[in-house]
Amino acid sequence: MSAESIVRKDGSSSSRIYEATLKSVPAAVSTLLKEYSNIQVGAQRAHIIRIRDQAYEKYPYPCLGRWRFLDLDLSSHPLYNTEILPALTPKEHKQEDSARADADWLFLDLGCCLGQDVRKLIFDGANPSRLRGADLRPEFIEIGYSLFGDKATFPPSHFIAPADVFDFSPSSSLAQLDGKVGILHACAVFHLFDLDEQKTFAQRVLRLLNPQRKTVLLVGGQAANINAGEWGEDRRRYRHNEDSWRRFWEEAVSEKEWIDKVQGVDVESLLEARTFGTGGKTSDSNTTQRQIGAFDEGFRWMKWSVWITFR
């Protein structure tokens, strides 16, 4: 999820963005902290602020500074309740299914930040044994444990960090998941890179997927634009629209390594016009447009899904 937890290969750093005030604890996060972490409502705000400020002092990432980690992106995805959560609930693990070739596939949150989306999955009934999170920053995993207090029940073996998506070597930390992932979530990650870097990233993602499952699902969200192209002050970050995102994945599976392994790809995306702190539908968000800055003309938020069918 983290927009800063996977950085460019050149090591360029994120700008310091800090919002001191936590306007409100989002309802979904409040429920999660109360019922999953046993932190009562009256203590939640101080708990969140204390951990965020301690973390930001050492790691001044915008996702911490502007409260972005309080957004539970995965559970708001259109496929969460119809495809993702049902596939991860224990009812799938019937005794007669235990011998299936794809019985051991995993869910991976790639760029998981504090692991908030993984905790939401557990709270909603997903089988914890299937869940993995990966992030470039090991410190984010520890901050997540400070926030949710669940190291005894959901141990660090469920997380991979540091996880470098540009490392294709067999000795890389991500290599242990190659060929094992049946559902992959990557939110606010692809849009950090230029188009060539995104293409490399996609090839690393494809290696993670479990071909024995036949059809695997990728989901996520990212900054987009109705006019696909390079955006941002440095013009180094590529933003897609619906057409370019579809072509991106069609080209990815057409590479030599995959052309004989992949039967087809189905790409769906939804572009949303978002406002922050300006009277729009998310005006009660802790993340304001002032924090984010002026949006580029044609800016949209894209929620996407990619179904990949193996031969």
N, C-alpha and C positions, 0 to 999 in steps of 0.2 A: 504493500500500500504506500509505503513511504516515498515521497517525492525526492528525498535526499539520501535514502539508504542505499542506493546504487548510484555511483557517481561516474563521471566520464573517465575514460582511460587516461587522459592527460592530467587527472588529479585536480581539476579545477574545483574550487570550493563554493559552497552555497553562501549567499549573502545573509547577514544577521538580520533576522526579523523576529521581534519580540513583542508580544501583546501581554501586558501585565495582568489584565483583568480577565477572569473567567466569568463570563456573563451568567452562564447556567450550565448545569450538568445535563447533557442530552438525555432524554427519557430512557432510551435503549441502554445507554451506558450506565445510568443510575440503577436500572433493573439488574444489569449484569453484575455490577459491583455489590449490590445488596444480596442477590440470591446465589451468585457464583462465588464471590469473594468474601461474603459475610461482612461487608462494610456498610453500616447503616447510613441511611440517607443524610442524616444530620452531620455525619463525619466525612462525607464523600468529597465535598468541595475542597476542604482543607487538605485532605489526603492527596487529591489530584494536584493541587497547586504546589504542595511541598515536594512531591516527587518530580513534577515538571521543572520546578525551579532548580532543584539539585542537579537534575540531568542537563538542563540547558546551560548551567554554569560551566560544565565540562564539555558539553557537546552542543554548540549553538546552532542546531539545525532548525530550519523554518518549520518542519513538521512538528517540532516541540514548541517552538516559540509562538506559533500562531494556533496552537491547539488542534492541529489537523489530525492528530492521533486519536481524537475523540470521535471521529467520523467512522462509523461501521459500514464501510463501503460494500463489502460482499453481501451482507444481508439485505441491501437495497437493490441488488441486481435482479432484473426481471426473471432470471432462471433459478434464483435461490430456493424458492419454495417448491418449484415444480421439478427441477432436475438435480440440483446440487445437494440439498439437504436430504431428500429421499434416498439418494444413492449412498449416503454416508451413515444412515441410521442403522441400528443393529438388525432390523428386520431383514436386511439383505443377507445377513449371515446365517441363513438356514443351513441345517446340517447337510441337506442334500446338495447344497451348492459348494461345500467345502473343497471338493475335488476339482472345481472349475479352474481352468488355466489362468484366469484373470482374478482369482480370489484374493490375491495379495496386493492389488493395486493401491496406490496411495493418493491422497490429496496433498497438493503443495501450494502454499502461499509464498510466492516468490517476490521478495521485497516486502517482508511481513512487518517491518518496523517493530512495534512493541508486541506484536502477536495478538492484537485485539480482535481481529477477524477470526482467528483460530479459536480464541476463547468463546466467542459468540457461537461458533459452530458446536463446541462442546456443550454449552448451555442449552442450545436448541435440540440436543439429542444425538449429535453425530458421535460415531465410534471414535474415541480418542486414539486408538491404536492405528488408525488410518491417517492421522493428521500430522503434517510436517510444515514447518515454517523455515524460511531461509532468508538471510539478510547479509549484506556486506559488513555491517557493523555489529560485532559481538556485544558491544555495550547496550544496544537496543534490546537485546534478549534479556539482559540482566535488569534493565529498567522495567521491562514488561513484568518480570517476576516481582519487582518491588510494587508495581501497580496492582497486580492481581493476587499476589500472595499464594500461588498454587504450585510451587516447585515440588512439594511432596506428592501431589496428585497428578501433575503433568510435568514430568522431569525434563531436564535440558536435552536429553537424547532425542526429543522431538524437534529440535531446532538445529539448523546448520548455519554456522557463522564462524569465520567470514565465508561468504558465498560469492564468488566472482563469476558473473555470467559471461565474461570474456575469456575465461580459462577453460580450454577444451582438453586439457591434459588428463590422462587416466588417474593421476594422483590428486586432482582437484577435489575439494570438499563436495561439490555437487555431483561428482562422478558416481558417488555411492547410490544416487537415485536414478541414474540413467536406466531407461527402460522400465521404470516402475510407476510412473505417474499416470493416473487415469483422469484426474481433474486438476487443472492448474489455474490458479488465480494470480493475476499480475496487475495491480492497480497503481496508477500514477507512476509507471516505470518506463514504458516505451517512449513516452513523450520527452524524456530527459536527453535523448540522443539524436544525432543526425541520422539521415536515412541509411547510410552505410553501416553505422553502428547498430541500428535497429535490425538490419538484415542479418548481421552476425548474431545478435541477441536471439532472433527467431530460430536460427540454426541450433543454438544451444538449447532452446526450449524443446525443439523437436527431438533432440537426443534423450530428453528426460521422459518422453512419453512411452507408455506401455502398449506395444503393438498387439499383444495378446488380447487386449480388451476390445480390439477391432475398431470401436469408435470412442475417441477420447474428446474431452471438452476443455477448451481454454476460455476463461472469462476475465473481464477486467473493466477498467475505466481509465480515461486519459484525456488530457487537454487535446482539443481538435480544432478544426477551422473549416468553414464551408469552402474555403479555397485552400486546398492542400499545398503545403510548401514549407519552406524554412521560415521560422518566426523567432521572436525574442531579440533582445538587444544585440546579441552576438551572432544572430542568424545561424545558430548551430543546432537548433532543436527543430525537428521535423514534426509537423502536425498534419494528421490525416483528415480526410472526409470519408464518407461511406465508400465511394468508388475506389479511392486510393488504398484504403484499408483492405478491401476485398482483393484488389490486385496484388497487394503486398503479400498476402498469405498464399494466393494462387502461385505466385512466383517462388515463394519459399519452398513449397512442396514439389516444385518442378526442378529443383536443384538435383544434380546427379545422384547424390546420396539417397534421395527419397523418391525419385520418379518411378522406380519399380516397386516401392514399398507402400506408397500411398495411393489409394484408389480414388479419393475425392476429398474436397474441402468445402465446407459450407460456412460462409461468413455473414454474420448479422451485426448491425450496429445501429444505435439510436443517438442522434445528436440532440442535446438539450441546451436551451438558452438558460443560463444561470445568472442570478443576481445575488449579491452578498451585501447585506446591511443597507440596502437601498429601497426597502419596502417590498421586495419580491418574495417569492415563496420560501426562500431560505434566510429571510431577514433576521430571524432569531438565532442564527448561527453564531458561534464564537469566532468564526473566520469572516472577516469583513473585507469589502472591496478595497478599503484603505490599506489593509495589510498586503493584499495580493497585488495591488497596483492597477493601473488602467488596463482593461482587456484590449487585445488587438481587435481590429475590425474583423468581424466574422467569427469571433471566438465562440466555441461551443464546448460542452462537456460530452464526451462520447462514452456510452456504455456498450460493450461489445461482447460477442461470443463467437468462437470458432470451433466448429465440429470437424475433426479430422478422422477419416475412415481409412484404416489400413487394409491391405489386401489379405 
